[in-house]
Amino acid sequence: MAVNVLIVDTSEAVRDVLREAISAEFHVVAEAEDGVEAIEIAETTDLDVVIMDIVMPGVDGIEATAKIKALHPDVSVIFCTSSTQQETMKSAIEAGGDGYITKPFEHSTIQDAVEDVLP
């Protein structure tokens, strides 16, 4: 079964690294540079996993996650962030996040995170 992944991060370089880390095992269906674009993609795309930055201009990752979860209740969201503040992590999980990794990360860390949220 193909696992459809959406990568959301403001940094093209981070999106490139994430794609490189998971594309051998998972199907990256789309990439977005902000929350608005992520929501637009989610409205028309079948998703299994979203790898989501938290701090983004306009619609942040927490708000985008809540909206994407409303469209796809079964989607798993992994937050990928440089923030280590406990309150931010708590808000992210409360918004529907299924896990998180902190930047910088190893390829194996992101692969393991995706595998951990799959049924």
Backbone as JSON Lines, residues from 0, in Angstrom:
{"i":0,"aa":"M","n":[0.84,-1.18,0.0],"ca":[0.0,0.0,0.0],"c":[0.88,1.25,0.0]}
{"i":1,"aa":"A","n":[0.6,2.15,-0.91],"ca":[1.36,3.41,-0.97],"c":[0.9,4.33,0.15]}
{"i":2,"aa":"V","n":[1.85,4.95,0.79],"ca":[1.57,5.93,1.84],"c":[1.78,7.31,1.24]}
{"i":3,"aa":"N","n":[0.69,8.1,1.17],"ca":[0.75,9.43,0.57],"c":[1.13,10.47,1.62]}
{"i":4,"aa":"V","n":[2.21,11.2,1.35],"ca":[2.76,12.15,2.32],"c":[2.75,13.56,1.73]}
{"i":5,"aa":"L","n":[2.32,14.52,2.53],"ca":[2.41,15.94,2.21],"c":[3.48,16.54,3.11]}
{"i":6,"aa":"I","n":[4.43,17.26,2.51],"ca":[5.5,17.92,3.26],"c":[5.21,19.41,3.28]}
{"i":7,"aa":"V","n":[5.19,20.01,4.48],"ca":[4.89,21.43,4.62],"c":[6.0,22.09,5.43]}
{"i":8,"aa":"D","n":[6.73,23.0,4.79],"ca":[7.78,23.74,5.49],"c":[8.07,25.01,4.7]}
{"i":9,"aa":"T","n":[8.35,26.09,5.4],"ca":[8.65,27.36,4.74],"c":[9.96,27.32,3.98]}
{"i":10,"aa":"S","n":[10.85,26.44,4.38],"ca":[12.18,26.35,3.77],"c":[12.21,25.29,2.66]}
{"i":11,"aa":"E","n":[12.55,25.72,1.46],"ca":[12.68,24.77,0.36],"c":[13.78,23.75,0.66]}
{"i":12,"aa":"A","n":[14.85,24.19,1.3],"ca":[15.95,23.29,1.64],"c":[15.48,22.19,2.59]}
{"i":13,"aa":"V","n":[14.67,22.54,3.58],"ca":[14.14,21.54,4.51],"c":[13.2,20.59,3.77]}
{"i":14,"aa":"R","n":[12.35,21.13,2.91],"ca":[11.46,20.26,2.13],"c":[12.27,19.27,1.29]}
{"i":15,"aa":"D","n":[13.36,19.76,0.7],"ca":[14.23,18.88,-0.1],"c":[14.81,17.75,0.74]}
{"i":16,"aa":"V","n":[15.28,18.09,1.93],"ca":[15.87,17.07,2.82],"c":[14.81,16.07,3.27]}
{"i":17,"aa":"L","n":[13.63,16.57,3.61],"ca":[12.55,15.66,4.02],"c":[12.17,14.72,2.88]}
{"i":18,"aa":"R","n":[12.01,15.26,1.69],"ca":[11.66,14.44,0.53],"c":[12.73,13.37,0.3]}
{"i":19,"aa":"E","n":[13.98,13.8,0.34],"ca":[15.1,12.87,0.14],"c":[15.09,11.76,1.19]}
{"i":20,"aa":"A","n":[14.74,12.12,2.42],"ca":[14.78,11.16,3.52],"c":[13.7,10.09,3.4]}
{"i":21,"aa":"I","n":[12.55,10.43,2.83],"ca":[11.43,9.48,2.85],"c":[11.0,8.95,1.49]}
{"i":22,"aa":"S","n":[11.45,9.54,0.4],"ca":[10.9,9.19,-0.91],"c":[11.19,7.75,-1.34]}
{"i":23,"aa":"A","n":[12.19,7.12,-0.8],"ca":[12.46,5.73,-1.16],"c":[11.39,4.78,-0.62]}
{"i":24,"aa":"E","n":[10.78,5.15,0.52],"ca":[9.8,4.27,1.15],"c":[8.37,4.77,1.07]}
{"i":25,"aa":"F","n":[8.18,6.07,0.89],"ca":[6.85,6.66,0.93],"c":[6.64,7.55,-0.29]}
{"i":26,"aa":"H","n":[5.38,7.76,-0.66],"ca":[5.04,8.55,-1.84],"c":[4.76,10.0,-1.42]}
{"i":27,"aa":"V","n":[5.66,10.89,-1.78],"ca":[5.46,12.32,-1.5],"c":[4.54,12.85,-2.59]}
{"i":28,"aa":"V","n":[3.27,13.1,-2.22],"ca":[2.28,13.52,-3.22],"c":[2.35,15.01,-3.49]}
{"i":29,"aa":"A","n":[2.81,15.78,-2.51],"ca":[2.86,17.23,-2.7],"c":[3.73,17.86,-1.63]}
{"i":30,"aa":"E","n":[4.11,19.11,-1.9],"ca":[4.85,19.92,-0.95],"c":[4.19,21.29,-0.89]}
{"i":31,"aa":"A","n":[4.22,21.89,0.29],"ca":[3.66,23.23,0.47],"c":[4.62,24.06,1.29]}
{"i":32,"aa":"E","n":[4.64,25.38,1.02],"ca":[5.54,26.24,1.77],"c":[4.86,26.98,2.91]}
{"i":33,"aa":"D","n":[3.54,26.82,3.04],"ca":[2.85,27.46,4.16],"c":[1.54,26.73,4.45]}
{"i":34,"aa":"G","n":[0.88,27.15,5.52],"ca":[-0.35,26.5,5.94],"c":[-1.49,26.65,4.96]}
{"i":35,"aa":"V","n":[-1.6,27.82,4.33],"ca":[-2.67,28.05,3.36],"c":[-2.54,27.07,2.19]}
{"i":36,"aa":"E","n":[-1.34,26.95,1.66],"ca":[-1.11,26.03,0.54],"c":[-1.37,24.58,0.97]}
{"i":37,"aa":"A","n":[-0.98,24.23,2.19],"ca":[-1.2,22.87,2.7],"c":[-2.69,22.55,2.76]}
{"i":38,"aa":"I","n":[-3.49,23.49,3.24],"ca":[-4.94,23.28,3.33],"c":[-5.53,23.12,1.93]}
{"i":39,"aa":"E","n":[-5.1,23.95,0.99],"ca":[-5.59,23.86,-0.39],"c":[-5.26,22.49,-0.99]}
{"i":40,"aa":"I","n":[-4.07,21.99,-0.74],"ca":[-3.68,20.66,-1.25],"c":[-4.55,19.59,-0.59]}
{"i":41,"aa":"A","n":[-4.77,19.71,0.71],"ca":[-5.55,18.71,1.44],"c":[-6.99,18.64,0.96]}
{"i":42,"aa":"E","n":[-7.51,19.75,0.44],"ca":[-8.89,19.77,-0.05],"c":[-9.09,18.89,-1.28]}
{"i":43,"aa":"T","n":[-8.01,18.6,-2.01],"ca":[-8.15,17.85,-3.27],"c":[-7.26,16.61,-3.35]}
{"i":44,"aa":"T","n":[-6.58,16.27,-2.27],"ca":[-5.59,15.19,-2.31],"c":[-5.84,14.19,-1.2]}
{"i":45,"aa":"D","n":[-5.71,12.92,-1.52],"ca":[-5.82,11.85,-0.53],"c":[-4.5,11.79,0.24]}
{"i":46,"aa":"L","n":[-4.56,11.98,1.55],"ca":[-3.35,12.03,2.37],"c":[-3.38,10.99,3.47]}
{"i":47,"aa":"D","n":[-2.22,10.42,3.76],"ca":[-2.07,9.52,4.9],"c":[-1.26,10.17,6.01]}
{"i":48,"aa":"V","n":[-0.21,10.92,5.62],"ca":[0.69,11.54,6.59],"c":[1.02,12.95,6.11]}
{"i":49,"aa":"V","n":[1.06,13.88,7.07],"ca":[1.51,15.24,6.8],"c":[2.7,15.51,7.72]}
{"i":50,"aa":"I","n":[3.79,15.97,7.13],"ca":[4.95,16.41,7.91],"c":[4.87,17.93,7.91]}
{"i":51,"aa":"M","n":[4.64,18.53,9.07],"ca":[4.23,19.93,9.17],"c":[5.18,20.77,10.02]}
{"i":52,"aa":"D","n":[5.66,21.86,9.44],"ca":[6.37,22.89,10.2],"c":[5.35,23.58,11.1]}
{"i":53,"aa":"I","n":[5.77,24.14,12.21],"ca":[4.83,24.84,13.09],"c":[4.83,26.33,12.81]}
{"i":54,"aa":"V","n":[6.0,26.94,12.78],"ca":[6.09,28.39,12.64],"c":[6.12,28.75,11.16]}
{"i":55,"aa":"M","n":[4.98,29.3,10.7],"ca":[4.85,29.74,9.31],"c":[4.05,31.03,9.29]}
{"i":56,"aa":"P","n":[4.29,31.88,8.3],"ca":[3.51,33.12,8.22],"c":[2.05,32.84,7.86]}
{"i":57,"aa":"G","n":[1.17,33.72,8.3],"ca":[-0.25,33.54,7.99],"c":[-0.83,32.43,8.83]}
{"i":58,"aa":"V","n":[-1.18,31.33,8.19],"ca":[-1.74,30.17,8.88],"c":[-0.57,29.29,9.34]}
{"i":59,"aa":"D","n":[-0.4,29.18,10.66],"ca":[0.71,28.37,11.17],"c":[0.37,26.88,11.12]}
{"i":60,"aa":"G","n":[1.33,26.06,11.48],"ca":[1.15,24.62,11.4],"c":[0.08,24.07,12.31]}
{"i":61,"aa":"I","n":[-0.12,24.71,13.45],"ca":[-1.14,24.24,14.38],"c":[-2.54,24.48,13.81]}
{"i":62,"aa":"E","n":[-2.78,25.67,13.29],"ca":[-4.07,25.99,12.68],"c":[-4.3,25.15,11.42]}
{"i":63,"aa":"A","n":[-3.26,25.01,10.61],"ca":[-3.38,24.2,9.39],"c":[-3.7,22.75,9.73]}
{"i":64,"aa":"T","n":[-3.09,22.23,10.78],"ca":[-3.36,20.85,11.19],"c":[-4.82,20.66,11.57]}
{"i":65,"aa":"A","n":[-5.36,21.59,12.35],"ca":[-6.77,21.49,12.75],"c":[-7.68,21.46,11.52]}
{"i":66,"aa":"K","n":[-7.38,22.29,10.54],"ca":[-8.21,22.34,9.33],"c":[-8.03,21.08,8.47]}
{"i":67,"aa":"I","n":[-6.81,20.6,8.38],"ca":[-6.56,19.38,7.6],"c":[-7.21,18.17,8.27]}
{"i":68,"aa":"K","n":[-7.15,18.11,9.6],"ca":[-7.78,17.01,10.35],"c":[-9.3,17.04,10.17]}
{"i":69,"aa":"A","n":[-9.88,18.23,10.01],"ca":[-11.32,18.33,9.76],"c":[-11.67,17.71,8.4]}
{"i":70,"aa":"L","n":[-10.77,17.85,7.43],"ca":[-10.97,17.27,6.1],"c":[-10.63,15.79,6.06]}
{"i":71,"aa":"H","n":[-9.6,15.4,6.77],"ca":[-9.08,14.02,6.78],"c":[-8.87,13.57,8.23]}
{"i":72,"aa":"P","n":[-9.92,13.15,8.91],"ca":[-9.79,12.8,10.33],"c":[-8.74,11.72,10.62]}
{"i":73,"aa":"D","n":[-8.48,10.86,9.66],"ca":[-7.55,9.76,9.89],"c":[-6.11,10.07,9.5]}
{"i":74,"aa":"V","n":[-5.85,11.27,8.97],"ca":[-4.49,11.62,8.57],"c":[-3.61,11.74,9.81]}
{"i":75,"aa":"S","n":[-2.38,11.29,9.69],"ca":[-1.41,11.43,10.78],"c":[-0.54,12.65,10.51]}
{"i":76,"aa":"V","n":[-0.32,13.47,11.53],"ca":[0.48,14.68,11.38],"c":[1.71,14.58,12.28]}
{"i":77,"aa":"I","n":[2.86,14.78,11.66],"ca":[4.14,14.81,12.38],"c":[4.66,16.23,12.29]}
{"i":78,"aa":"F","n":[4.84,16.87,13.42],"ca":[5.4,18.22,13.41],"c":[6.91,18.13,13.32]}
{"i":79,"aa":"C","n":[7.47,18.97,12.47],"ca":[8.91,19.04,12.26],"c":[9.29,20.49,12.52]}
{"i":80,"aa":"T","n":[9.93,20.75,13.65],"ca":[10.12,22.13,14.06],"c":[11.44,22.34,14.76]}
{"i":81,"aa":"S","n":[11.89,23.57,14.75],"ca":[13.09,23.92,15.51],"c":[12.73,24.38,16.92]}
{"i":82,"aa":"S","n":[11.44,24.52,17.19],"ca":[10.98,24.94,18.52],"c":[11.09,23.78,19.5]}
{"i":83,"aa":"T","n":[11.62,24.07,20.68],"ca":[11.68,23.06,21.73],"c":[10.84,23.48,22.93]}
{"i":84,"aa":"Q","n":[10.02,24.51,22.77],"ca":[9.19,24.99,23.87],"c":[8.07,23.99,24.14]}
{"i":85,"aa":"Q","n":[7.95,23.59,25.38],"ca":[6.95,22.59,25.77],"c":[5.53,23.05,25.47]}
{"i":86,"aa":"E","n":[5.23,24.33,25.67],"ca":[3.88,24.84,25.42],"c":[3.53,24.73,23.94]}
{"i":87,"aa":"T","n":[4.5,25.0,23.07],"ca":[4.27,24.87,21.63],"c":[4.0,23.42,21.27]}
{"i":88,"aa":"M","n":[4.79,22.52,21.82],"ca":[4.59,21.09,21.54],"c":[3.23,20.62,22.04]}
{"i":89,"aa":"K","n":[2.83,21.09,23.21],"ca":[1.53,20.72,23.77],"c":[0.41,21.2,22.85]}
{"i":90,"aa":"S","n":[0.5,22.44,22.39],"ca":[-0.52,22.99,21.48],"c":[-0.57,22.19,20.18]}
{"i":91,"aa":"A","n":[0.58,21.8,19.69],"ca":[0.65,21.03,18.44],"c":[-0.04,19.67,18.59]}
{"i":92,"aa":"I","n":[0.21,19.0,19.68],"ca":[-0.41,17.69,19.91],"c":[-1.91,17.86,20.12]}
{"i":93,"aa":"E","n":[-2.32,18.9,20.85],"ca":[-3.75,19.15,21.07],"c":[-4.47,19.46,19.76]}
{"i":94,"aa":"A","n":[-3.77,20.05,18.79],"ca":[-4.38,20.37,17.5],"c":[-4.56,19.13,16.63]}
{"i":95,"aa":"G","n":[-4.02,18.02,17.07],"ca":[-4.19,16.78,16.31],"c":[-2.89,16.16,15.85]}
{"i":96,"aa":"G","n":[-1.79,16.68,16.32],"ca":[-0.49,16.11,15.95],"c":[-0.31,14.73,16.54]}
{"i":97,"aa":"D","n":[0.32,13.87,15.79],"ca":[0.55,12.5,16.24],"c":[1.98,12.27,16.7]}
{"i":98,"aa":"G","n":[2.83,13.27,16.49],"ca":[4.21,13.17,16.9],"c":[4.97,14.39,16.43]}
{"i":99,"aa":"Y","n":[6.23,14.46,16.83],"ca":[7.05,15.57,16.35],"c":[8.52,15.18,16.37]}
{"i":100,"aa":"I","n":[9.25,15.85,15.51],"ca":[10.71,15.75,15.51],"c":[11.25,17.16,15.5]}
{"i":101,"aa":"T","n":[12.44,17.32,16.04],"ca":[13.04,18.65,16.07],"c":[14.17,18.74,15.04]}
{"i":102,"aa":"K","n":[14.27,19.93,14.47],"ca":[15.35,20.22,13.51],"c":[16.58,20.61,14.3]}
{"i":103,"aa":"P","n":[17.75,20.26,13.85],"ca":[18.02,19.39,12.71],"c":[17.75,17.93,13.06]}
{"i":104,"aa":"F","n":[17.59,17.1,12.05],"ca":[17.27,15.69,12.27],"c":[18.06,14.83,11.3]}
{"i":105,"aa":"E","n":[18.18,13.57,11.64],"ca":[18.81,12.58,10.77],"c":[17.73,11.99,9.85]}
{"i":106,"aa":"H","n":[18.13,11.5,8.69],"ca":[17.17,10.86,7.78],"c":[16.41,9.75,8.49]}
{"i":107,"aa":"S","n":[17.12,8.95,9.26],"ca":[16.48,7.81,9.93],"c":[15.43,8.28,10.93]}
{"i":108,"aa":"T","n":[15.61,9.45,11.51],"ca":[14.64,9.97,12.48],"c":[13.31,10.24,11.81]}
{"i":109,"aa":"I","n":[13.33,10.88,10.64],"ca":[12.08,11.18,9.96],"c":[11.44,9.91,9.4]}
{"i":110,"aa":"Q","n":[12.25,8.98,8.91],"ca":[11.7,7.7,8.43],"c":[11.0,6.97,9.57]}
{"i":111,"aa":"D","n":[11.65,6.91,10.72],"ca":[11.07,6.25,11.89],"c":[9.79,6.94,12.34]}
{"i":112,"aa":"A","n":[9.77,8.28,12.3],"ca":[8.59,9.03,12.73],"c":[7.4,8.71,11.84]}
{"i":113,"aa":"V","n":[7.62,8.62,10.54],"ca":[6.52,8.27,9.62],"c":[6.05,6.85,9.89]}
{"i":114,"aa":"E","n":[6.97,5.92,10.02],"ca":[6.59,4.53,10.3],"c":[5.82,4.41,11.61]}
{"i":115,"aa":"D","n":[6.19,5.2,12.61],"ca":[5.54,5.13,13.92],"c":[4.08,5.56,13.9]}
{"i":116,"aa":"V","n":[3.68,6.44,12.97],"ca":[2.29,6.91,12.95],"c":[1.4,6.1,12.02]}
{"i":117,"aa":"L","n":[1.98,5.16,11.3],"ca":[1.18,4.33,10.4],"c":[0.48,3.23,11.17]}
{"i":118,"aa":"P","n":[-0.72,2.86,10.71],"ca":[-1.46,1.78,11.42],"c":[-0.78,0.43,11.27]}
